[in-house]
């Protein structure tokens, strides 16, 4: 069933039909002539009724504005979300630097006295002996305890000599011993005055000098090393070696 109100021609036809129906019913009920005034009142009422119906239909169709149109309720405000903080376009991004690890302090090495060997063959590791000295004979494997030789050197506790009996000047000698720090320092000063060059070497002191032989066209190299109260002096004439000092240091100072 169509519930929409009539519009346009349908509305006109409906109004005319209603008007005709009212007039027909009024004609059927028309009283005697003496009641003419009453009939006029009925006709006026019918016309008013028709006018009211047309007005109601116009209002229903939106053709006539309603005087009391209720305004639509205002939409309920939606809860506002908290504004997210934003970084200005011109602001620079601050980067957090990675933590720098704290370096572990390295223990400072301390000079210490060495342990003197009692045998010249024990002056270097056994695995290094043949490489360093080859077949050159060791004159006295037990060494010698000659003491001071009068050249202001510290006390000599062990003297080791490798020399071929048929050689004139070729050979190698190692003297070592222990003495006071003052005596060793004084001897180093004497070495500097005679042409040695000295410098720090780890926790010890290292002095070197090379001198040409007065008779033969060969050089003699002198190497002096001291650490703590222990010292050594190497003399090499026409007797080259490779790594002799580190080998002795390993055995004496560990």
Secondary structure, DSSP 8 states (H G I E B T S, - for coil): ---S---HHHHHHHHHHHHHHHHHHHHHT---GGGHHHHHHHHHHHHHHHHHHHHHHHHHHTSS--TT--------------------TTS--------------------------SSGGGGS-HHHHHHHHTT--BS-TT-B-----SSS----SEEEEE--TT-SS-EEEEEEEE--HHHHHHHHHHHHHTT-EEEEETTEEEEEEEEE-SSSS-EEEEEEEEETTEEEEEEEES---SSHHHHHHHHHT-
